[in-house]
Amino acid sequence: MTRILRDDIVVGRRVPGSRLVERDIAAELDVSRLPVREAIRALVAEGVVVARPRSWAVVREFTQRDIRDFAEVRESIETLIFVFAAERHDAEGIARLRGVYEREFAAARAGKPEEARMAAGEFHEVAAVLAGNDMLCELIDVFATRLRWLFGQHDDLLAMAEEHRVILEAIAARDVDALRRIVPAHLASGQLTAERRLASSDITI
């Protein structure tokens, strides 16, 4: 249940500001209200849903400040993740990361935006596993859903896949110096896209 609602939010089927009413969602998905309530609580903890006491929950409306705060934290953590992934990956790990990239690229080329965006977020999550540091995995788990939401803002999915291809090849080559240049630029691209999307929407700062 949590995965269903999370995916709906990440890919935009449930837009920022929309209500999450337990009884309505339970009826829509033909389940009891209890798993819906638990899913909403989990998404509140993940930072993509806001609870309204004695009322319904709503999908969080991210602001430009949210995006900037998120970007400041992401750059240092994710650059470190990709550097460690380059230093510590094995053949099985790099094959798994390549598989995620290939799924992303195939979906982008086939015009399947939801699949491409989900794979784009998974690319970062797999890199965290390859980094081989439990603390870093815990940290990225804190903002994994917001990370996936951020990638949900991208329209140029082939360009995003190409950025991931370049990162993948640098990891495979264990080119740490290249990653220290590439990753911040990649993250800045995602930040700019999200800021532009918010600026053109009805969401205010």
C-alpha positions, 0 to 999 in steps of 0.5 A: 500500500505504501509503495502504491501511494508513494509511486502515485505521488512520485510520478504525479498521479497524486499532485501536490496539495491533493487530499489523501482521505483514508476512506476514499483511498480504501474504496478506490483500492478495495482495501480496509482503511488500516493499511491506508492509514499506515501508508499515510503515516509512512509517507509523512515520515518520508517527507512527501505527505503532510498530516492535518490533525482531525482532518485528511492528509495532503500531498506535500507542496514543495517550495523553492526553499525546500529544493535548495535545502535538499540540494545542499544536503544531497551534493555532499552525500551523493558525491561521496556515495558515487566516489565510494561506489567507484572505489568499492564496486565489484563485477556483480554490483556494476552489472546491477547498476548497468541494468538499471541504467539500461532500463531507464534508457529503454523506457526513455527511448520508448516514451515511457516517462513513469518507468524512466523516472522510477529507474532514474531514482533507482540508479541513485539507490543502487549506487548507495548500495555499491558504496558499501557504507551502511551509514550512507545507506541510512542517510539516503533512505531518509530522503529517498522518496524526495529524491524520486520526486525530484527526478519526477520533475524531468521531462528530458528523460533521454538527457537524464539517462545520458547523464547516468550513462556518463556516471556509470562509465566513470564508476566502472572505470573507478575514475574518482576525479571525474565523478567529483566533477560530474556528480555535482553538475548532475545534481545541479541539473536536477535542482534547476529542473525542479525549481523551474517546474515549481516556478511555473506552477501555482506553488508559491515560495 
